[in-house]
Amino acid sequence: MREALQHDAVQSLPVLSGVERARLLTLARRVLEAHTRGQAPPAVPLDSPGLNAPRGCFVTLTERGPDKRLRGCCGEYVPRRALAEAVARMTVVSATEDPRFPPVTGAEAGGLRMEISALTALQPIRPEQVEVGRHGLLLRTPRAAGLLLPQVPVDWGWDVPTFLHQLCVKAGVPDGAYARPDAEMLGFEADVWGEEEWRDG
């Protein structure tokens, strides 16, 4: 049943074409540069199914270079607006409101790499169903919440137990809190792409 639910959640969303992905990265880049320079934001394209469909997304900013140090990452996992609008909004939020970092400046914007994660719908998931490289996870408790994108355990080389432990760390709750009766763990998948892949698209 879990496989059918996930399949339905993925299939109900328009498949993003290479052109749409490239347009979203171009939009994110232009939004970042305009915002950090105090300029008017660019128009948001809503002229194709993939760009116009409501979808949650995260925008990740990292410094270019071998270390790829994180510079900002924020998003919304509930589909509240068209994907293109969500990308534009989360680009600004990632650059200015991530509490871990100071706001991105115009001088450094050009040295940052942009990555977009377009999310599928959230689905209840059990620990034994989690697959590293496939699932992102959201843990919610009455007092806290934490989310990790699917690429995070891959980037850090985590196995499933470590992934679950780090999810609790992210939420600020004791290890194993996902198994408590008052906790809810949700899984999702994500379509992830960055500027290096689509720079010439």
ChimeraX commands (.cxc) that place a marker at each C-alpha (Angstrom):
marker #1 position 0.00,0.00,0.00 radius 0.5
marker #1 position 2.84,2.37,0.84 radius 0.5
marker #1 position 4.34,1.89,-2.64 radius 0.5
marker #1 position 0.98,2.66,-4.27 radius 0.5
marker #1 position 0.59,5.84,-2.21 radius 0.5
marker #1 position 4.05,7.05,-3.12 radius 0.5
marker #1 position 3.52,6.16,-6.77 radius 0.5
marker #1 position 0.28,8.14,-6.85 radius 0.5
marker #1 position 1.92,11.12,-5.13 radius 0.5
marker #1 position 4.70,11.19,-7.71 radius 0.5
marker #1 position 2.53,10.52,-10.75 radius 0.5
marker #1 position 0.01,13.22,-9.87 radius 0.5
marker #1 position 2.66,15.92,-10.41 radius 0.5
marker #1 position 3.71,17.13,-13.88 radius 0.5
marker #1 position 7.10,15.77,-14.93 radius 0.5
marker #1 position 9.53,18.66,-15.15 radius 0.5
marker #1 position 11.23,18.95,-18.53 radius 0.5
marker #1 position 14.84,19.99,-18.94 radius 0.5
marker #1 position 13.66,23.34,-20.26 radius 0.5
marker #1 position 11.46,23.89,-17.19 radius 0.5
marker #1 position 14.30,23.00,-14.85 radius 0.5
marker #1 position 16.62,25.39,-16.63 radius 0.5
marker #1 position 14.00,28.15,-16.49 radius 0.5
marker #1 position 13.52,27.64,-12.76 radius 0.5
marker #1 position 17.27,27.89,-12.14 radius 0.5
marker #1 position 17.43,31.02,-14.29 radius 0.5
marker #1 position 14.52,32.47,-12.32 radius 0.5
marker #1 position 16.20,31.66,-8.99 radius 0.5
marker #1 position 19.47,33.25,-10.15 radius 0.5
marker #1 position 17.75,36.42,-11.36 radius 0.5
marker #1 position 15.69,36.68,-8.18 radius 0.5
marker #1 position 18.81,36.33,-6.02 radius 0.5
marker #1 position 20.76,38.92,-7.95 radius 0.5
marker #1 position 17.86,41.38,-8.08 radius 0.5
marker #1 position 17.09,41.07,-4.38 radius 0.5
marker #1 position 20.68,41.43,-3.18 radius 0.5
marker #1 position 21.12,44.52,-5.39 radius 0.5
marker #1 position 17.88,46.17,-4.36 radius 0.5
marker #1 position 16.36,45.82,-7.82 radius 0.5
marker #1 position 12.82,44.94,-8.87 radius 0.5
marker #1 position 12.17,41.17,-8.98 radius 0.5
marker #1 position 11.88,39.47,-12.36 radius 0.5
marker #1 position 8.57,38.21,-13.72 radius 0.5
marker #1 position 7.68,34.69,-12.61 radius 0.5
marker #1 position 6.95,32.34,-15.54 radius 0.5
marker #1 position 3.70,30.39,-15.15 radius 0.5
marker #1 position 3.19,29.35,-18.76 radius 0.5
marker #1 position 3.73,25.59,-18.51 radius 0.5
marker #1 position 2.22,22.80,-16.37 radius 0.5
marker #1 position 5.43,22.09,-14.47 radius 0.5
marker #1 position 5.96,25.71,-13.51 radius 0.5
marker #1 position 2.30,26.40,-12.65 radius 0.5
marker #1 position 1.48,23.30,-10.59 radius 0.5
marker #1 position 1.35,23.88,-6.80 radius 0.5
marker #1 position 4.35,22.13,-5.25 radius 0.5
marker #1 position 6.57,22.36,-2.22 radius 0.5
marker #1 position 10.22,23.16,-2.80 radius 0.5
marker #1 position 13.52,24.03,-1.15 radius 0.5
marker #1 position 16.24,26.28,-2.54 radius 0.5
marker #1 position 19.79,25.54,-1.38 radius 0.5
marker #1 position 22.67,28.00,-1.70 radius 0.5
marker #1 position 26.24,26.74,-1.40 radius 0.5
marker #1 position 29.62,28.36,-1.94 radius 0.5
marker #1 position 31.33,27.28,-5.14 radius 0.5
marker #1 position 34.51,25.29,-4.75 radius 0.5
marker #1 position 35.53,21.87,-3.45 radius 0.5
marker #1 position 34.03,22.36,0.01 radius 0.5
marker #1 position 30.59,23.49,-1.24 radius 0.5
marker #1 position 29.87,25.07,2.13 radius 0.5
marker #1 position 26.22,25.70,2.85 radius 0.5
marker #1 position 25.17,29.36,2.66 radius 0.5
marker #1 position 21.42,29.04,3.05 radius 0.5
marker #1 position 18.64,26.50,2.65 radius 0.5
marker #1 position 14.94,27.13,3.23 radius 0.5
marker #1 position 11.71,25.91,1.74 radius 0.5
marker #1 position 8.10,24.98,2.21 radius 0.5
marker #1 position 6.96,21.38,2.18 radius 0.5
marker #1 position 3.24,22.12,1.88 radius 0.5
marker #1 position 2.23,23.12,-1.69 radius 0.5
marker #1 position 0.96,26.68,-1.16 radius 0.5
marker #1 position 1.66,28.22,-4.56 radius 0.5
marker #1 position 2.80,27.44,-8.11 radius 0.5
marker #1 position 6.25,25.86,-8.21 radius 0.5
marker #1 position 7.79,28.86,-10.02 radius 0.5
marker #1 position 6.35,31.22,-7.40 radius 0.5
marker #1 position 7.61,28.94,-4.61 radius 0.5
marker #1 position 11.11,28.88,-6.12 radius 0.5
marker #1 position 11.17,32.68,-6.36 radius 0.5
marker #1 position 9.98,33.13,-2.79 radius 0.5
marker #1 position 12.24,30.46,-1.27 radius 0.5
marker #1 position 15.27,31.88,-3.06 radius 0.5
marker #1 position 14.79,35.14,-1.16 radius 0.5
marker #1 position 14.04,33.35,2.11 radius 0.5
marker #1 position 17.13,31.13,1.79 radius 0.5
marker #1 position 19.30,34.17,1.08 radius 0.5
marker #1 position 17.94,36.38,3.84 radius 0.5
marker #1 position 16.09,34.43,6.53 radius 0.5
marker #1 position 18.07,31.25,7.22 radius 0.5
marker #1 position 18.88,31.82,10.93 radius 0.5
marker #1 position 22.20,30.00,10.62 radius 0.5
marker #1 position 23.73,32.61,8.31 radius 0.5
marker #1 position 23.86,36.36,7.72 radius 0.5
marker #1 position 21.96,37.63,4.65 radius 0.5
marker #1 position 23.62,37.06,1.29 radius 0.5
marker #1 position 25.13,40.23,-0.18 radius 0.5
marker #1 position 25.22,41.34,-3.78 radius 0.5
marker #1 position 29.00,40.97,-3.81 radius 0.5
marker #1 position 28.85,37.27,-2.97 radius 0.5
marker #1 position 25.71,36.25,-4.90 radius 0.5
marker #1 position 27.66,35.42,-8.05 radius 0.5
marker #1 position 29.90,33.03,-6.13 radius 0.5
marker #1 position 27.04,30.86,-4.90 radius 0.5
marker #1 position 25.69,27.71,-6.50 radius 0.5
marker #1 position 21.92,27.27,-6.57 radius 0.5
marker #1 position 20.10,23.96,-6.18 radius 0.5
marker #1 position 16.35,23.36,-6.33 radius 0.5
marker #1 position 14.49,20.48,-4.70 radius 0.5
marker #1 position 10.91,20.06,-5.94 radius 0.5
marker #1 position 9.03,17.86,-3.46 radius 0.5
marker #1 position 6.35,15.23,-3.81 radius 0.5
marker #1 position 3.47,15.01,-1.35 radius 0.5
marker #1 position 4.21,13.99,2.24 radius 0.5
marker #1 position 3.30,10.40,3.13 radius 0.5
marker #1 position 3.39,8.58,6.49 radius 0.5
marker #1 position 6.46,6.35,6.60 radius 0.5
marker #1 position 7.85,3.81,9.07 radius 0.5
marker #1 position 11.55,3.53,9.94 radius 0.5
marker #1 position 11.90,0.17,8.15 radius 0.5
marker #1 position 10.56,1.74,4.94 radius 0.5
marker #1 position 13.14,4.54,4.75 radius 0.5
marker #1 position 15.54,4.34,1.80 radius 0.5
marker #1 position 18.67,6.48,1.74 radius 0.5
marker #1 position 18.87,8.42,-1.51 radius 0.5
marker #1 position 15.15,8.12,-2.16 radius 0.5
marker #1 position 13.34,9.56,0.84 radius 0.5
marker #1 position 13.44,12.88,2.59 radius 0.5
marker #1 position 11.95,12.90,6.08 radius 0.5
marker #1 position 9.87,15.24,8.19 radius 0.5
marker #1 position 9.49,14.58,11.91 radius 0.5
marker #1 position 6.74,16.42,13.79 radius 0.5
marker #1 position 6.05,16.32,17.52 radius 0.5
marker #1 position 3.74,18.53,19.60 radius 0.5
marker #1 position 6.65,20.86,20.40 radius 0.5
marker #1 position 9.14,20.54,17.55 radius 0.5
marker #1 position 9.70,19.62,13.92 radius 0.5
marker #1 position 12.66,18.86,11.69 radius 0.5
marker #1 position 13.14,18.06,8.00 radius 0.5
marker #1 position 16.00,16.56,6.02 radius 0.5
marker #1 position 16.04,16.46,2.22 radius 0.5
marker #1 position 16.81,13.17,0.40 radius 0.5
marker #1 position 20.26,14.34,-0.72 radius 0.5
marker #1 position 21.45,15.08,2.82 radius 0.5
marker #1 position 22.19,11.47,3.95 radius 0.5
marker #1 position 23.83,10.78,0.59 radius 0.5
marker #1 position 26.09,13.82,0.86 radius 0.5
marker #1 position 27.13,12.82,4.40 radius 0.5
marker #1 position 27.37,9.08,3.80 radius 0.5
marker #1 position 24.74,8.15,6.40 radius 0.5
marker #1 position 23.02,4.81,6.68 radius 0.5
marker #1 position 19.36,4.61,7.71 radius 0.5
marker #1 position 19.98,4.50,11.50 radius 0.5
marker #1 position 22.23,7.56,11.25 radius 0.5
marker #1 position 19.69,9.31,9.04 radius 0.5
marker #1 position 16.97,8.73,11.65 radius 0.5
marker #1 position 19.26,9.87,14.45 radius 0.5
marker #1 position 20.15,13.05,12.58 radius 0.5
marker #1 position 16.47,13.69,11.90 radius 0.5
marker #1 position 15.91,13.75,15.66 radius 0.5
marker #1 position 18.90,16.05,16.08 radius 0.5
marker #1 position 17.47,18.40,13.45 radius 0.5
marker #1 position 14.12,18.45,15.27 radius 0.5
marker #1 position 15.82,18.97,18.63 radius 0.5
marker #1 position 14.21,15.90,20.19 radius 0.5
marker #1 position 15.66,12.79,21.89 radius 0.5
marker #1 position 16.97,9.96,19.72 radius 0.5
marker #1 position 14.17,7.62,18.70 radius 0.5
marker #1 position 11.46,10.22,19.27 radius 0.5
marker #1 position 9.95,9.32,15.88 radius 0.5
marker #1 position 8.62,6.13,17.49 radius 0.5
marker #1 position 6.64,7.94,20.19 radius 0.5
marker #1 position 2.83,7.85,19.96 radius 0.5
marker #1 position 2.61,11.64,19.77 radius 0.5
marker #1 position 5.18,11.90,16.95 radius 0.5
marker #1 position 4.54,11.80,13.21 radius 0.5
marker #1 position 7.20,10.86,10.65 radius 0.5
marker #1 position 6.46,11.65,7.03 radius 0.5
marker #1 position 8.44,10.74,3.93 radius 0.5
marker #1 position 8.69,12.39,0.55 radius 0.5
marker #1 position 10.74,12.25,-2.62 radius 0.5
marker #1 position 12.33,15.16,-4.46 radius 0.5
marker #1 position 13.38,16.13,-7.94 radius 0.5
marker #1 position 16.79,17.75,-7.33 radius 0.5
marker #1 position 18.97,19.67,-9.78 radius 0.5
marker #1 position 21.61,22.38,-9.65 radius 0.5
marker #1 position 23.19,25.03,-11.84 radius 0.5
marker #1 position 26.12,22.94,-13.13 radius 0.5
marker #1 position 23.68,20.54,-14.78 radius 0.5
marker #1 position 21.65,23.20,-16.62 radius 0.5
marker #1 position 23.96,26.16,-17.13 radius 0.5
marker #1 position 23.72,25.80,-20.93 radius 0.5
marker #1 position 20.08,24.69,-20.96 radius 0.5
marker link #1:1,2 radius 0.2
marker link #1:2,3 radius 0.2
marker link #1:3,4 radius 0.2
marker link #1:4,5 radius 0.2
marker link #1:5,6 radius 0.2
marker link #1:6,7 radius 0.2
marker link #1:7,8 radius 0.2
marker link #1:8,9 radius 0.2
marker link #1:9,10 radius 0.2
marker link #1:10,11 radius 0.2
marker link #1:11,12 radius 0.2
marker link #1:12,13 radius 0.2
marker link #1:13,14 radius 0.2
marker link #1:14,15 radius 0.2
marker link #1:15,16 radius 0.2
marker link #1:16,17 radius 0.2
marker link #1:17,18 radius 0.2
marker link #1:18,19 radius 0.2
marker link #1:19,20 radius 0.2
marker link #1:20,21 radius 0.2
marker link #1:21,22 radius 0.2
marker link #1:22,23 radius 0.2
marker link #1:23,24 radius 0.2
marker link #1:24,25 radius 0.2
marker link #1:25,26 radius 0.2
marker link #1:26,27 radius 0.2
marker link #1:27,28 radius 0.2
marker link #1:28,29 radius 0.2
marker link #1:29,30 radius 0.2
marker link #1:30,31 radius 0.2
marker link #1:31,32 radius 0.2
marker link #1:32,33 radius 0.2
marker link #1:33,34 radius 0.2
marker link #1:34,35 radius 0.2
marker link #1:35,36 radius 0.2
marker link #1:36,37 radius 0.2
marker link #1:37,38 radius 0.2
marker link #1:38,39 radius 0.2
marker link #1:39,40 radius 0.2
marker link #1:40,41 radius 0.2
marker link #1:41,42 radius 0.2
marker link #1:42,43 radius 0.2
marker link #1:43,44 radius 0.2
marker link #1:44,45 radius 0.2
marker link #1:45,46 radius 0.2
marker link #1:46,47 radius 0.2
marker link #1:47,48 radius 0.2
marker link #1:48,49 radius 0.2
marker link #1:49,50 radius 0.2
marker link #1:50,51 radius 0.2
marker link #1:51,52 radius 0.2
marker link #1:52,53 radius 0.2
marker link #1:53,54 radius 0.2
marker link #1:54,55 radius 0.2
marker link #1:55,56 radius 0.2
marker link #1:56,57 radius 0.2
marker link #1:57,58 radius 0.2
marker link #1:58,59 radius 0.2
marker link #1:59,60 radius 0.2
marker link #1:60,61 radius 0.2
marker link #1:61,62 radius 0.2
marker link #1:62,63 radius 0.2
marker link #1:63,64 radius 0.2
marker link #1:64,65 radius 0.2
marker link #1:65,66 radius 0.2
marker link #1:66,67 radius 0.2
marker link #1:67,68 radius 0.2
marker link #1:68,69 radius 0.2
marker link #1:69,70 radius 0.2
marker link #1:70,71 radius 0.2
marker link #1:71,72 radius 0.2
marker link #1:72,73 radius 0.2
marker link #1:73,74 radius 0.2
marker link #1:74,75 radius 0.2
marker link #1:75,76 radius 0.2
marker link #1:76,77 radius 0.2
marker link #1:77,78 radius 0.2
marker link #1:78,79 radius 0.2
marker link #1:79,80 radius 0.2
marker link #1:80,81 radius 0.2
marker link #1:81,82 radius 0.2
marker link #1:82,83 radius 0.2
marker link #1:83,84 radius 0.2
marker link #1:84,85 radius 0.2
marker link #1:85,86 radius 0.2
marker link #1:86,87 radius 0.2
marker link #1:87,88 radius 0.2
marker link #1:88,89 radius 0.2
marker link #1:89,90 radius 0.2
marker link #1:90,91 radius 0.2
marker link #1:91,92 radius 0.2
marker link #1:92,93 radius 0.2
marker link #1:93,94 radius 0.2
marker link #1:94,95 radius 0.2
marker link #1:95,96 radius 0.2
marker link #1:96,97 radius 0.2
marker link #1:97,98 radius 0.2
marker link #1:98,99 radius 0.2
marker link #1:99,100 radius 0.2
marker link #1:100,101 radius 0.2
marker link #1:101,102 radius 0.2
marker link #1:102,103 radius 0.2
marker link #1:103,104 radius 0.2
marker link #1:104,105 radius 0.2
marker link #1:105,106 radius 0.2
marker link #1:106,107 radius 0.2
marker link #1:107,108 radius 0.2
marker link #1:108,109 radius 0.2
marker link #1:109,110 radius 0.2
marker link #1:110,111 radius 0.2
marker link #1:111,112 radius 0.2
marker link #1:112,113 radius 0.2
marker link #1:113,114 radius 0.2
marker link #1:114,115 radius 0.2
marker link #1:115,116 radius 0.2
marker link #1:116,117 radius 0.2
marker link #1:117,118 radius 0.2
marker link #1:118,119 radius 0.2
marker link #1:119,120 radius 0.2
marker link #1:120,121 radius 0.2
marker link #1:121,122 radius 0.2
marker link #1:122,123 radius 0.2
marker link #1:123,124 radius 0.2
marker link #1:124,125 radius 0.2
marker link #1:125,126 radius 0.2
marker link #1:126,127 radius 0.2
marker link #1:127,128 radius 0.2
marker link #1:128,129 radius 0.2
marker link #1:129,130 radius 0.2
marker link #1:130,131 radius 0.2
marker link #1:131,132 radius 0.2
marker link #1:132,133 radius 0.2
marker link #1:133,134 radius 0.2
marker link #1:134,135 radius 0.2
marker link #1:135,136 radius 0.2
marker link #1:136,137 radius 0.2
marker link #1:137,138 radius 0.2
marker link #1:138,139 radius 0.2
marker link #1:139,140 radius 0.2
marker link #1:140,141 radius 0.2
marker link #1:141,142 radius 0.2
marker link #1:142,143 radius 0.2
marker link #1:143,144 radius 0.2
marker link #1:144,145 radius 0.2
marker link #1:145,146 radius 0.2
marker link #1:146,147 radius 0.2
marker link #1:147,148 radius 0.2
marker link #1:148,149 radius 0.2
marker link #1:149,150 radius 0.2
marker link #1:150,151 radius 0.2
marker link #1:151,152 radius 0.2
marker link #1:152,153 radius 0.2
marker link #1:153,154 radius 0.2
marker link #1:154,155 radius 0.2
marker link #1:155,156 radius 0.2
marker link #1:156,157 radius 0.2
marker link #1:157,158 radius 0.2
marker link #1:158,159 radius 0.2
marker link #1:159,160 radius 0.2
marker link #1:160,161 radius 0.2
marker link #1:161,162 radius 0.2
marker link #1:162,163 radius 0.2
marker link #1:163,164 radius 0.2
marker link #1:164,165 radius 0.2
marker link #1:165,166 radius 0.2
marker link #1:166,167 radius 0.2
marker link #1:167,168 radius 0.2
marker link #1:168,169 radius 0.2
marker link #1:169,170 radius 0.2
marker link #1:170,171 radius 0.2
marker link #1:171,172 radius 0.2
marker link #1:172,173 radius 0.2
marker link #1:173,174 radius 0.2
marker link #1:174,175 radius 0.2
marker link #1:175,176 radius 0.2
marker link #1:176,177 radius 0.2
marker link #1:177,178 radius 0.2
marker link #1:178,179 radius 0.2
marker link #1:179,180 radius 0.2
marker link #1:180,181 radius 0.2
marker link #1:181,182 radius 0.2
marker link #1:182,183 radius 0.2
marker link #1:183,184 radius 0.2
marker link #1:184,185 radius 0.2
marker link #1:185,186 radius 0.2
marker link #1:186,187 radius 0.2
marker link #1:187,188 radius 0.2
marker link #1:188,189 radius 0.2
marker link #1:189,190 radius 0.2
marker link #1:190,191 radius 0.2
marker link #1:191,192 radius 0.2
marker link #1:192,193 radius 0.2
marker link #1:193,194 radius 0.2
marker link #1:194,195 radius 0.2
marker link #1:195,196 radius 0.2
marker link #1:196,197 radius 0.2
marker link #1:197,198 radius 0.2
marker link #1:198,199 radius 0.2
marker link #1:199,200 radius 0.2
marker link #1:200,201 radius 0.2
view
